[in-house]
Amino acid sequence: MCNLYDIGRPCGRKDHDWEKAIVKTLEGVESTLEKRFGIRKTDPGLVVTDSGSGPEASLMRWGFDRPFNNAINNARSDKLDGMWSTAWEKRQRCLIPISTFYEWTGSTGSKQTYAFQSPDDDAVIWAAGLWEDRKGERAYSMLTTNASGQVSEIHHRMPVLLGKENHEKFLKESNPVELLAPWRHELEIFRCYNPLKNPKDHKGPQREDFLPGF
């Protein structure tokens, strides 16, 4: 579930402090951020937390390191009372800015790639996440929930997505579990070429418009 996504080129809209935090950070870390497209587990990714005085963006490793798995990049939102309880209760929560995330359907060797974006051109999708500091390295994992709408026709799970009106509530409240519900708003979904075939050339999804369906 969500093993690949793009940070993209944030638009930095003047009325959104969350997006301005992304742009400000990217301007200062161009040399250390390996890529904005094709983020995979163990890659450094951009996350936004609440500093107490407003949104603050920073780079962290995607995937929690555990003895049985060195990059747990997705955390089930229905298991917050188990292995994710410490980060959740300590409010070690973050928001993950995404321009596009990807899923695949079909059998091995003939999988079809789908891209998921905001229907609002150049808008950022905000996924909910958890972060931790382990062995001196900060890492994050993306929270997932049951898929809804057309997403469920492609995969049974999806990232927990949050509108800007719920950002502070997610980051600050003690137990905002009601926000971890399936996304009920529209997403733009379309078939695209597999970005993993030429990862070095990947600069965002390339549509396969000639195919029927999404």
DRENNU-443293 format. One line per 4 residues: number of its first residue (from 1); for each residue z, x, y of C-alpha. Coordinates in Angstrom, 3 decimals. Each point is the difference from the previous one (the first is absolute). Layout:
NUM> Z/X/Y; ... $
//
This chain:
1> 0.000/0.000/0.000; -1.194/1.503/3.264; -0.626/3.608/-0.955; -2.378/0.674/2.886 $
5> -0.098/-0.953/3.662; -1.335/1.137/3.367; 1.990/0.615/3.151; -3.242/-0.156/1.932 $
9> -0.335/0.320/3.745; 2.797/-2.019/1.650; -1.188/-1.829/3.079; 3.226/0.523/1.952 $
13> 0.003/-3.377/1.715; 1.958/0.141/3.224; 2.137/-3.035/-0.801; 1.206/1.173/-3.409 $
17> 2.707/2.679/0.001; -0.337/0.351/-3.793; -3.631/1.091/0.261; 0.723/2.232/2.989 $
21> 2.566/1.845/-2.125; -2.724/0.734/-2.558; -2.463/1.307/2.575; 2.611/2.174/1.689 $
25> 1.005/1.586/-3.295; -3.573/0.555/-1.192; -0.807/1.796/3.234; 2.785/2.474/-0.752 $
29> -0.533/0.548/-3.731; -3.757/0.334/-0.417; 0.434/3.422/-1.600; 2.617/-1.165/-2.526 $
33> -1.423/-3.398/-0.981; -2.431/0.886/-2.771; -2.009/-3.190/0.219; -0.148/-3.484/1.467 $
37> -2.222/-1.367/-2.747; 0.610/-0.119/-3.735; 3.781/0.409/0.005; 1.210/0.429/-3.593 $
41> 3.432/0.549/-1.501; 1.599/3.358/0.893; -2.135/0.094/3.183; 1.773/0.017/3.367 $
45> -0.276/-3.402/1.649; 1.045/-1.528/3.278; 2.970/-2.375/0.120; 1.805/-1.728/2.852 $
49> 3.785/-0.462/0.136; 2.372/-1.336/2.634; 1.739/2.784/1.909; 2.470/-2.315/1.709 $
53> -1.937/0.224/3.227; -3.353/-1.137/-1.377; -2.695/0.746/-2.588; -0.248/3.612/-1.157 $
57> -2.824/1.341/-2.174; 0.222/2.994/-2.308; -1.644/1.566/-3.038; 1.470/-0.369/-3.477 $
61> -1.172/0.604/-3.557; -1.345/-3.088/-1.765; 1.959/-0.425/-3.206; 3.624/0.390/-1.058 $
65> 0.661/2.968/-2.268; 1.830/-0.837/-3.231; 0.377/1.926/-3.301; -2.215/-2.544/-1.782 $
69> -2.558/-0.307/2.818; -0.534/2.414/2.880; -1.713/-2.561/2.250; 1.192/-3.608/-0.173 $
73> -2.255/-1.356/2.702; 0.772/-3.712/-0.509; 3.422/-1.659/-0.154; 0.345/-3.563/-1.307 $
77> 1.706/-2.250/2.540; 1.664/-1.961/-2.818; 1.943/3.090/-1.120; 1.943/0.715/3.175 $
81> 3.252/-0.420/-1.890; -0.956/2.829/-2.344; -1.625/3.357/0.616; -0.898/-0.837/3.611 $
85> 3.397/-1.389/1.017; 1.253/3.132/1.782; -2.955/0.291/2.378; -0.025/-3.762/0.614 $
89> 3.725/-0.304/0.722; 0.005/3.090/2.230; -2.906/-1.570/1.945; -2.217/2.957/-0.830 $
93> -3.003/-2.182/0.604; -3.313/0.777/1.597; -3.307/-1.553/0.967; -3.236/1.498/-1.298 $
97> -3.047/-0.378/2.271; -3.175/-0.703/-1.977; -3.578/-0.579/1.062; -1.235/-0.693/-3.567 $
101> 1.546/-0.101/-3.462; -1.939/-0.086/-3.285; 0.186/-1.600/-3.427; -2.204/0.068/-3.095 $
105> -0.939/-2.560/-2.647; -1.938/0.266/-3.244; 0.016/2.235/-3.027; 0.077/3.787/0.015 $
109> -3.376/1.384/0.954; -1.155/-3.159/1.772; 2.748/-0.725/2.480; -0.798/-1.744/3.268 $
113> 1.748/1.177/3.166; 1.287/-2.476/2.590; 1.086/0.766/3.556; 2.704/-1.956/1.837 $
117> 0.204/0.002/3.791; 1.255/-2.063/2.896; -2.528/-2.663/1.094; 0.687/1.174/3.556 $
121> -2.369/2.899/0.701; 1.786/3.371/0.153; 3.427/-1.609/-0.448; 2.677/1.759/-2.006 $
125> 1.438/-1.509/-3.183; 3.744/0.665/-0.251; 1.444/0.487/-3.485; 3.739/0.068/-0.660 $
129> 1.481/3.113/-1.559; 3.142/1.927/-0.881; 0.704/3.665/0.704; 2.429/2.610/-1.261 $
133> 0.931/3.621/0.587; 0.043/1.869/-3.302; 0.228/3.764/-0.398; -0.643/0.410/3.709 $
137> -3.239/-1.971/-0.019; -0.487/-3.487/1.345; -2.100/-2.334/-2.089; -0.952/-3.666/0.117 $
141> -1.048/-2.683/-2.454; -1.909/-3.214/0.732; 1.720/-3.294/-0.846; -2.082/-2.412/-2.081 $
145> 0.204/-3.698/-0.749; -1.986/-2.690/-1.835; -3.578/-0.313/1.188; -1.079/-3.106/1.882 $
149> -3.271/-1.743/0.790; -3.201/1.879/-0.691; 1.947/3.210/-0.652; 1.377/-1.569/-3.191 $
153> -3.547/-0.314/-1.336; -0.258/3.795/0.067; 3.541/1.205/-0.746; 3.320/-1.675/-0.815 $
157> 1.959/2.193/2.444; -0.505/0.936/3.640; 1.836/1.902/2.743; 2.662/-1.882/1.936 $
161> -1.745/-0.579/3.336; 1.857/-0.768/3.213; -1.100/-1.433/3.319; 1.207/1.774/3.143 $
165> 2.432/-2.838/0.713; 1.972/1.040/-3.115; 0.028/3.782/0.407; 3.392/0.362/1.632 $
169> 1.571/-2.572/-2.299; -1.207/1.892/-3.073; 1.234/3.349/1.279; 3.326/-1.072/1.498 $
173> 1.471/-2.964/-1.866; 2.297/0.598/-2.941; -1.897/-1.962/-2.639; -3.272/-1.596/1.239 $
177> -1.276/-0.773/-3.509; -1.788/-3.137/1.211; -2.574/2.249/1.669; -1.073/1.449/-3.353 $
181> -2.071/-3.073/-0.897; -3.739/0.023/-0.786; -2.227/0.172/3.078; -1.100/-3.474/1.081 $
185> -2.452/1.002/2.688; -3.656/0.937/-0.202; -1.320/3.365/-1.116; -3.582/1.179/0.053 $
189> -0.977/0.887/-3.571; -3.322/1.501/-1.030; -1.600/2.035/-2.753; -0.558/3.655/0.816 $
193> -1.103/3.242/-1.588; 2.735/1.903/-1.806; 1.462/2.449/2.563; 1.402/2.178/-2.798 $
197> -3.486/1.088/-1.076; -0.480/2.078/3.153; 3.498/0.333/1.491; -0.907/2.816/2.389 $
201> -2.663/-2.178/1.618; 2.128/-3.124/0.164; 0.379/-1.297/3.568; 0.767/-3.629/-0.751 $
205> -1.449/-2.666/-2.309; -3.753/-0.231/-0.526; -0.956/-3.601/-0.665; -2.085/-1.109/-2.920 $
209> -1.443/-2.949/1.880; -2.662/-0.724/-2.564; 2.596/-1.142/-2.532; 1.037/-3.658/-0.162 $
213> 3.608/-1.077/0.376; 2.541/1.442/2.407 $
//
